[in-house]
């Protein structure tokens, strides 16, 4: 895993934690900086990065991207676009 991919995974895990805390958090966490960070990191990935990972990140399929980066790609289900 590259440094950029690790940073993306860290951001995805942070995003999931913040989303999970939304029901009880007061004040609610601001997720926009995390989304911006993930978008910027996605743009930093080389053009020859794994096509599945790029697809997940460009489509904002963050759970699928997380599973991919964790080596759990087999747990991903086919999406509306027909891509796993």
Secondary structure as UniProt FT lines:
FT   HELIX           3..21
FT   TURN            22..24
FT   HELIX           32..44
FT   TURN            47..48
FT   HELIX           51..58
FT   TURN            59..60
FT   HELIX           62..69
FT   TURN            70..71
FT   HELIX           73..75
FT   TURN            80..81
//
